[in-house]
């Protein structure tokens, strides 16, 4: 492909990235948003350097374990020295990796695949021909443990690849088990807590090549992410890895330290530790001077072994925060949720889970309401999708004289609809027939839906917003979780023209949620819906 014929917006095919087509610029399909672009002169990260020389010395081990624990707690990232892998082994692994990526594309094509479940695969970007934004790298991923089961499936060119990479792989795996023992020991759950599961676990190698980039400020090698591993050990030919500074949220370049290896805390350890240790978010930047190689050794338990939070780290004061997850779960997630954070999906955010489901339910109910008005199911769908959801979580303590007080005075909600979840009854509504207050009965598992002022305006008064109040009791505390759904903050709700005629003229002024908030500051205690009536 000649550079002059290149479609700037196209996703490049596997094996056809711009670095392999001699382009002297970054195509638009590789350009990341201006707010996420890397600096050409990044600040240097302050990275903990842990000397492992005393890890197997009973007298020195406690201090090494303490240093590893501190690094895991403070940043989830550290460099290790005196790790026991010779410089010769490191250099030979990097050398054979460079040689693999120097092979003709026809040779590398033998391993090309976007299937994340494949044990050996080559590709470029993250998902070739799929990514909306592509990333400037080539990679070779292959399973590595048990080594004798997988090594024959690795590339047979260069001729020394299996030998040189295999030597490094074995030593990195042994090192990973020692480091994981120190991590679990630092958590107070013992050195051998995961030893057997790590011995029988997975090791996946990701050998990455980041070619020189003519415009390194416009693109990335790999986008921000954390690793779904227990730990990741990285060997690199030169610097390019950036991590987020916990203090100010800025990206900092990891400095080059000759002979050192880098250790990332992965998602599995964050789950195991119940959030005491955080998985490290990182990205890879590019440069216009030299090609960079990184050899990434990802270590986890078995493919279907679920990582769970250690029970020793769960208490009433520190409840369990994460769902269990296996490496296979992660691979399946990758195929469904491109670009999303897996660790965020594991967090047991109870309120967040309810909020998302209540919002989806509100859109479905509003569709049914507009359909019942004869104006169509999709009349407000887009505006509700882009609209507001406000949560009001209310606590009504026991009251010694509940006949003298109220939890909330009579009012209607300035929403389209309100969905209410309550721990026990206490809500009262006005009986339309005789104007008396009636208690809403408790119905196990049910939710309550209030028609709001917006629907009264929309329907030209055919549907009325519900006036309600909250009473108290002297027996128990009551909780209500109120999900208020409306259009955007400044989106005006108007009466549907289909519901206006000479016989039924327009009865309400238009109004937005912001108008309501402004009204509240001026007219405390007054009825807003009455102020909208023409």
N, C-alpha and C positions, 0 to 999 in steps of 0.2 A: 504493500500500500504506500503510495507516494504521499508525502506530507500535504501536498496541495490538494489531494483528493479526499483528505480526511474529513469526515463529518464530526464537527466539534462537539456535538451533543450525544453521539452514539455511545453505547456501552461496548467496549472492545471485547472481542472474542477471546476465549482462553488461548494463551500463547500469542496473542496479538496486542499486548499492551504497548503504549507509546514507547517505552524504553527498548522494546524489541523491534521497533519500526523506525528508529532514528529520528523521531520528532525532536525539534529543537525548542519546543515550547510545551506548556502543560495544556492539554485539551480541556474544554469546558466541562466535560464529563468527569474530570479529575479535580476540578476546582472546588474547594470547600467554602462554606460561607465566610464572609469577612470577619465575623465575630469569633470564629473558631480557628483562624489562621495562626500558624506558629510565628514566633519572633525569630528573626535572623540572628539576634543577639540575646538569647534567653539567659536569665539568671541561673546560677548553679545551685542545685539542690543540696541541702545539708543532710547528707545520708549517713546513717549509723554504719560503722565498720566493725564487724564482730570477728574477733580473732578466735578461731576454733582450736588453737593449739592445745588448750587445756580441757577440751570436751570429754576426753576419756581419762582424765586425771581426777580421782575422787576429791582431791583437795581444791582443784581449780574449777571443776565442773559447776558448782553452784553459781559462781560469778558469770560463767559463760551463759548458763541457762537464764540467769537474771537479765543479762544484756540482750539476749534474744527475745525474752518476754517484753522488755521495755521497747524494743524496736517494733515488735508486732503490735503493741498497744498504741504507740505514738504515731506510726505511719503505715505499718503493714509492709514495710520494705527495708531491706538492709543488704549490705555487701559483706561477703565473707572472704577472709584471707586464711592462709595456712589450713586449707580445706582438704589437703591430701591428694589432690590431682595434679600431677606434674605439668610443668609448662609445655613439655614435649607433647603430651597427650592433648592438651588444649590447642596448641598450634596445629597439630596434625588434623584434628577434627575441623578446625576452621579452614585449613588448606583444602581438604577434600570437599567441603561444602562449596568453597569458591569454584573448585573444578567442576562440580556438578552443574552449577548455574552457567558455566562457560560452555557447556555442551550445546550442540545444535538443537534448535527447537524440536526438530523431528525426533530426537532422542528423548527429550522430556515429555513429549506428547504421549508417550506410552502410558504415563501415569495420570493424565489429565482427568479431572472429575470435579463436579460440584456436590457430589454425594458425601455429606459429612460423616456418614456411617462407614465409609470405605476405610480399611486399615492402612492403605498406602495411596496417597493421591498428591498430584501436583496441580497448582493453579496460580492465578494472579488475582489481585484485589482481594475481596472477601468471598463474594459469589460472582464469578465471571458472568457477564451478560445479564445479570440480574440487578446488581447494585445500582441505585439511583446516582449515588456518588461512588466513583471507583477509587481504589487506593493503589499507590504505586509500589508494588512489591511482587516478587515471585515467591512461592513457598513450596516446600516438600514436607508433607506430614506422613509419619508412619508410626505404627504401634511398635513398642520396643521391649515389652515384657510379657511373657517369658521370651528372652532374646532368641533362644534356639528355635522357637516356633515362628518367629516373624522375620528373622534376618534374611532368609532366602527370598522373601518377597520384596526386599529393599532393592533399589537400583543396583545393577551390576556394573554400571559405569558412573564415575571413573572406576578403574579396576580395584583401587584400594578403599573405595567408599565404605563397604561393609566392615572391613577390618579396622579402619581408623575411627569411623563413627561408632562402631560397636564397642571399641575399647573405652571411649568417652562415656557412652551410654551406661555401661556397667558400673563405672565409678560414680557417675552422677546419681544413679539409683541408690547405691549404698549410702551415699552422702545424704540423700533425701530422707531416708529412714532414720538416720542419726539426728537430722535437724527436726523432723517431726517428733521424735522422742523428747527432744529438748523443749519443743513448743508445748506438748501436752504436760510435761513436767512443770513448765512455767505457769500453766493454768491451774496447777494443784491437783490434777487428776492422774498423775503418774506417768513415768517414762514409757511404760509398756502399754498404755491405754489403747493405742491403735497399731501396735507393732505387727501383730499377725495379719491384720487387714491390709496394712501397707505392704507387707512382704508378699501377699497374694494379689496385690492391687495392680493398677494400670500405670504404665509409663507411655506417654505419647510424645514423640519428638516433632517439633515444628522448626524446620530449618528454613530461615527467611533470608531473602536477598533483596536489598533496597538499592537499586542502581542510582547512579548520579542523576540529579534532577536539575534541569536548566532554570527552574523557577521554584526553589524549595519553599518559598513563603506562601505559595498558592495551594499546596497539596500536602497530604500526609501519607506515610507508609502504612500505618494502621490507626484507626480511629480510637477514641477513648473507650476503654473497657476494663473490666476486671476478669481474672481467670477463674473458670469453674474447676478448680483443683483444690487439693490440700495446700500444696506449695508448688511454685514454679522456680526452677533454677535456670538462669540465663548466662550464656557465654556469648560475648560480642566482640567483633573485630575492632570496633571503634564506637564512640558515643553517638547517641541518637534517641535514646529512650528518655521520655519526659514523664514526671509524676507530678501530682497536684500537691502543693504545699498546704498542709492542714491549717496553718495559721491564717493565710490570706486568700486561699483558693486559686492562686496563680500557678501556671505551669512552670516547672523548673527542670533543667537538664541534669540528668544523672551524670556525675563526673566519671571520667575514665580512670580506672585504677588497675595498673598492670598486674595481671595474674589473678585478680579478684573475680569472683562470681557474684551474680545478683540473685537475691531470693525475694520472691513475691509471696505474700500471704494471699491464698485463694479463697473463693467463696465458701468452700467446705470448712475451712478453719473459722470463718466468721460465723457460720451456722453452729459448728461445734462449740465455740466459745460463747454463744448467745450474745454476740455483738461486742464482747470485750476486745477482741481483735478484729480489725476491719480489713477486708480484701482491698488491695491497692488498685486504684484506677490509674491507668497509664495509657500513653499513646506513643507512636513512633514518628519522629520527624525525619526530614531528608536533608541532603546537602548537595552542592553542585561541584564538589571536589573529588569524591571517591565513592565507590560502591561499599556498602556496609553489609556484613553478614551477622546474623544472630542465630544461635542454636539454643532453642527453648525446650527444656525438658519439663513436661507437665506430669505431676505425680498425684494420683488419687487412689481411692479404694477401687474395688472391682466394679465392672461395668454396671451391674445391677445392685450393688451394695449401697444402701441408703445411709447418707450421713445425717445423723440426728444430733440435736443439742445434748451435751452431757448433762445428765440429771443432777450431778453435783453442782452445776452452775445455774440451776433453776430454783427459785424460791418464791414465796408470796410477794416479797419486795421486788424480785427480779424475775417475772414470769417468762415462760418460753416465748421467744420472739420470731422463730423461724419454722417453716415446714421442712420435713425431711425431703431429701433429693438424692438421686444417683447421677452418675455420669451419663447414663443412657437418657435419663429425663432431660438433661441439658442438651444432648444432641437432638432429641425430638423437639425441644423448644426452639433450637436454632432453625429448624426447617419451617417453623410456623411463625416466628416473631423476629424477623430480621431487624437488627438495629436496636432492639429493646434490651434492657438490663435484666439479666436472669436473677441476680441476687435480690433485686427489688421485688420480683415476682414471688420470692420465697418468704418475704417478710409477712408475719402474721398481723397485719394491720386490720384489726377487727372493724373499726369504724369505717376505714377506707373501703373495705369490702362491701359493707352495707350501703355506703354512699353510692358506689358505682351501680349497684343493683337497683337501688331506689331511683336513680336517675333514669336508667333504662326503662323501668316500670312507668315512670312519669310520662315519658314520651309515648309509650304505648297507650296509656290511659287518655292522654290529650288527643291522640289520634282517634280514639273511640268517641270522645266528646265532640270533636269537630265533625266527625262523620254523623253522629246523632243529630247535629244541628242542620245537616243537609248541605254542608259546605266542603265535605270531603275529608278523608282521613289524613291527607298530607298538607292540609291548609296551613298549619303552623309547624310542620315537622322540622324544616331547616332552621327556623328561628328558635325552636326549642333545643335542637341539637347544639346550636351556638349560644344558647342562653345561659341564664344564671341558676345556680343551685346554692342555696344558703341553708346551713344546718343550725338548728337551735336545739341544743341538748339541755333539757330542763330538769331540775331537781326540786321536788316539793316535799320538804321534811314533815315529819309528824307534827301536828298542831294540837295543843291542849284544848283549844276551844274552836273547832273548825266551823262552827255556825257563825262566828264573828268575823271571819277573814276569807279572802280568796287567794288563790295562787296567781291567777291572771284575770283581769277584768273583762267584761264583754267586749268583743271586737270581731272583725272579719279580717282575713289575711289578704294583703295586696299582692297576690300571686296569681298564676294561672290555676295551679292546684297545689295543695299541701298534702303530703303523705305523713302520717303519724304512727309511730311505734310506741306503745306504752307498756310499762311494767304491771300496771293495775289500773282499774277505772278511776275516773276523777273528772273527765271531760263532760261538760253539760252543754246541750244545744236547746234552742227555743223550739217548742212545738208550734208548727205553723197554724194549727187549728185553734188553739186557745191562748197562745202567747206565754205559756208557762215553761219554766226550765225543766228539762228532763235529762237524767243521767244516761250517758252512752254505756250500754252493757259491755262487759268483758267477754271477749271471744278468743279463746286460745289460738295463737298463730295468725290472727287476722291483723290487717293494717287498716287504718282509717284514712279516708280521702275527703278533704275539704275542697269544695269549689271556692275559688278565690275571686277577688274583685275583677281581675282581668277577664275572667270568663263571663262575669255578669256584663261587663262592657262589650266584649266580643259578641255576646248573644243578644244584645240590645234589651237585656232584662228578662229574656226567656228563662235563663238559669240565674239563680240568686246566689251570691256569696253567703256563706254560712256564718251567722253570728254565734259565737261560742265563748265559754268561760271555763276556768279551771277551779274546781273546789278542792278542799283539803280533807284530811282525816286524821284521827288521833291514834291510829294503830300502826301505820307503816309509812316509810318514805316511798314516794312515787317518782319514777323517772319517765320522761317522755322524750323521744328523739323525733324532732320535727324537721322534715325535709321540704323546704319551700322552693317551688319551681316556677320560674318566669322566663320571659324573653331577656335579651341583653339589657344591660343597665340603662342605656339611653334609647332602647327600642320602644316606640310608642305603640301601645295597644289601642286599636280603633275598632269600632263596631263593624262587623262584616257587612258589606254593601248588599249582599244577598238577603240580609235580614232587615233591611230598611225599605219602607214603602210609604205611600201617602197615608195608608191606614195605620201604619206602624212606624212613625217618624223616628229619626235618630234621637236617643234619650241621654247619651253620655258623651262627655268630652274625652279626647285622647289623653293617655297618661303613660309614663314610663316608671320603672322602679326607682330611678333617681328622683323623679318628681315626688314620689311617695316619701323617700328619705328626707327630702327637703321639707315636705309638709310636716313630717314628724317633729322636726326641730322648731317649727313655728306653732304647731297646733296640738300640743300634747293632750291626749285623751279624747280628741274629737274624731268623728267618723270620716274617713277619707272617701269612701264610696259615695257618701252623701254630697261631698264637695264636687264630685264629678257629674252629678246628675244635672241635666240641662233643664 
